[in-house]
Amino acid sequence: MNYISTRGHNCAVTSARAIIKGLAEDGGLFVPENIPIIDEKFLTSLLDLSYQERAKKILSLYLTDFTAEEINPCVDNAYTTEKFDTDKIVPTVEVEKNNYLLELWHGPTSAFKDMALQLLPQFISTSLKKLGDKDELVILVATSGDTGKAALDGFKNVDQTKILVFYPQEGVSKIQRLQMLTQQGDNVSVFAVKGNFDDAQSGVKQIFSDSKYNEYLNEKGFKLSSANSINWGRLLPQIVYYFSAYADLVNDKKITMGDKVNFTVPTGNFGDILAGFYAKCMGLPVNRLICASNSNNVLTDFLKTGTYDRNREFFKTISPSMDILISSNLERLLYHITNDATKIKSYMEKLQSTGCYQVDEVTLKAIQETFSAGYLDDNATKKCIHDIYQQDNYVADTHTAVAWQVAQDYQKSTQDKTPMVVLSTASPYKFSDSVLSALGEDISDKDEFALLDKLSTLNKDKIPQGLAQLQSLPILHNNLCAKEDMIKAVNTFLNI
Ligand SMILES: *Cc1c(COP(=O)(O)O)cnc(C)c1O
């Protein structure tokens, strides 16, 4: 099966090539030429398998140019029980009758990004070997916190790759900073940038688009690449857990094979929920996908009206990983719904030039056949964290709480009784200050490790090992650069 661009049909490539390239030459995103279809026999075959074995079966439907001998070690290296703190890798927890949380944060950095970023580097390294590419891939990341650590951990010591993360000097929490500065591995580096997240991000973008500098790097045997969610290799691993959740619900006799379920997904870049759309198209019995946003509710408006308009106030919220006004992966959905690359190209050009586009009535109807949407502001998010703890004795993080409440609101307004799986995207320990204050705790003059302890008491659970050990790990990185000097930082890192 080949991969084509959402903006044109003329550049079909294998999955290995699509993963190395990241973005298609015409600026579009790679999508599978056709979506593989499964049947009930396939679903039944997943029931008795581990998460890793389920992953191998599903991934091989898309990575048709990979052999089993290539896919299997990728999965086995990514989802180990040393890295994940549960054998199940992604457990499904029944919080209220017929309402489940899919916990995606049991990985090494306690963030759902681990699900994809543990596997993507394995795919990249394998793809380079398959294609006989001798270059070393240099991954540049600008992070506002979570992605940087998850990417560092996923790429550390992976063959033929190097990773350099830039974070804003004043823009990340103490825990996030420590997570990055204690990162081990022979091929990793971290730089603080004097500036904010936008400075770090535009610096990275400038390096990517500097063709002279890229030529220079190529001469030295390096190729730049990124680890963000426009890469097919980052989206693909996320399809697996929709299937795995379904299989778990059947195994636990919560549903019968063939029953439909709903999924509610806390959404930023539209990657996670799009993986659910692929699962539904493949034949997983999904009734509706509900898109949950915070006050940056550009997607709620789009899914209700068909107008995507990023010209609006930007809010910094307590669910920062969803503070996004341009949801890149929406482009893939629009392509699959319309099958019309010319149309997608014109939408994306309008978005680029005016910040706004409107899809036609037929397209909107087709999207609304599957998707619903809702959003929650910070106060309602805090109330939800409080309520789930009171009613269900469950401590949810801020992103999960947004989705949980949007799911409840959906059920109330539609009376849809389909079993609901809400995707839980971060451990509450990653956002312990917001979570504790939502629970009514006084957090003034407590340092971040004291907050972890406090939360652990309320949660009656251990602090995740990756966070608990931060106090005792040595600091390995101590680099600072001006935003004008980021290229120098890359050169220093690559020793050129
Ligand atoms: C990245 C992230 C999201 C949003 O996921 P998308 O794939 O960008 O929609 C939600 N919650 C958390 C905690 C995240 O880190």
The ligand as an ORCA input file, in Angstrom:
! r2SCAN-3c Opt
* xyz 0 1
  C      -0.826     16.255     22.973
  C      -1.861     16.112     24.025
  C      -3.241     16.168     23.725
  C      -3.768     16.443     22.328
  O      -3.520     15.425     21.426
  P      -3.647     15.704     19.855
  O      -3.200     14.469     19.196
  O      -2.756     16.879     19.576
  O      -5.079     16.021     19.595
  C      -4.138     15.989     24.761
  N      -3.725     15.800     26.033
  C      -2.421     15.739     26.360
  C      -2.025     15.549     27.773
  C      -1.450     15.889     25.369
  O      -0.143     15.856     25.710
*
